[in-house]
């Protein structure tokens, strides 16, 4: 849609008004559209890079994972990266994979908050 509009306006601006009429001068200097396109592309690349970095940094955050047994009330505390916690399974910082049983519950807190 956007490409079609671009080509329509491009053809319309280059077409002379009547028979034998001189073509209109361009509305913008010759290099301006390319400069604007490069600026928009640069802003988009910076925004995408920032978004990807923030997602990566969020996944690298260390969290305290408290596993609570609902039957006995026993609490076991582990540390894991936030990105390593998925559903009822997580991988600790030392590489152990922990799967929660049906009677266990998980509580996530920031590692620096204490527990």
C-alpha positions in Angstrom: 0.0 0.0 0.0 2.7 2.4 1.0 4.8 1.5 -2.1 1.8 2.0 -4.4 1.3 5.5 -2.9 4.9 6.3 -3.3 4.9 5.4 -7.0 1.6 7.2 -7.6 2.9 10.4 -6.1 6.2 10.0 -7.9 4.5 9.7 -11.3 2.1 12.5 -10.6 4.9 14.9 -9.5 7.0 14.2 -12.6 4.1 14.5 -15.1 3.9 17.9 -16.8 0.6 19.8 -16.3 -0.3 20.2 -20.0 0.9 19.6 -23.5 4.4 21.1 -23.9 4.6 22.2 -20.3 8.0 22.0 -18.6 8.3 19.5 -15.8 7.8 20.8 -12.2 10.9 21.4 -10.1 11.3 18.8 -7.3 9.6 19.7 -4.0 12.7 18.7 -2.0 16.4 18.9 -2.8 17.7 15.9 -4.6 19.4 14.2 -1.7 16.8 14.9 1.0 14.5 11.8 0.5 17.5 9.5 0.8 18.8 11.3 3.8 15.4 11.1 5.5 15.1 7.4 4.6 18.6 6.8 6.1 17.6 8.6 9.3 14.4 6.6 9.7 16.3 3.4 9.1 19.0 4.4 11.6 16.3 5.2 14.2 14.6 1.9 13.6 17.9 -0.1 13.9 18.7 1.7 17.1 15.3 1.0 18.5 15.5 -2.7 17.5 18.9 -3.0 19.1 17.8 -1.4 22.3 14.7 -3.7 22.5 16.8 -6.8 21.9 19.4 -5.7 24.5 16.7 -5.0 27.1 15.2 -8.4 26.6 18.6 -10.1 26.9 19.5 -8.1 30.1 16.1 -9.0 31.6 16.7 -12.7 31.0 20.2 -12.5 32.6 18.9 -11.1 35.9 19.5 -13.4 38.8 16.4 -14.3 40.8 15.8 -16.3 44.0 13.5 -19.1 43.3 11.7 -20.4 46.4 10.1 -23.8 46.0 7.4 -24.3 48.5 5.9 -27.8 49.2 2.2 -27.2 49.8 1.8 -30.4 51.9 4.7 -29.9 54.4 5.4 -26.2 54.1 9.1 -26.9 53.5 10.8 -24.1 51.5 13.9 -24.7 49.4 15.7 -21.7 47.9 17.6 -21.7 44.6 19.2 -19.1 42.4 18.6 -18.9 38.7 18.6 -16.5 35.8 15.1 -15.2 34.9 15.4 -16.5 31.4 16.1 -20.0 32.7 12.7 -20.2 34.4 10.0 -21.6 32.2 6.7 -22.9 33.6 7.4 -25.6 36.2 11.0 -26.1 35.2 14.1 -24.0 35.8 17.8 -24.3 35.6 19.9 -23.1 38.6 23.1 -21.1 38.3 25.2 -24.2 39.0 23.5 -26.1 36.1 20.9 -28.3 37.9 17.5 -28.6 36.3 14.7 -28.5 38.8 11.2 -29.8 37.9 8.4 -28.9 40.3 6.0 -31.6 41.5 2.2 -31.0 41.5 2.2 -30.2 45.2 5.0 -27.6 44.9 4.7 -23.9 44.2 7.3 -21.5 42.9 8.0 -17.9 44.2 10.3 -15.7 42.3 12.0 -12.7 44.0 15.0 -10.6 43.1 18.1 -12.1 44.4 19.2 -8.9 46.2 15.8 -8.6 48.1 16.6 -11.4 50.5 14.2 -14.1 51.5 
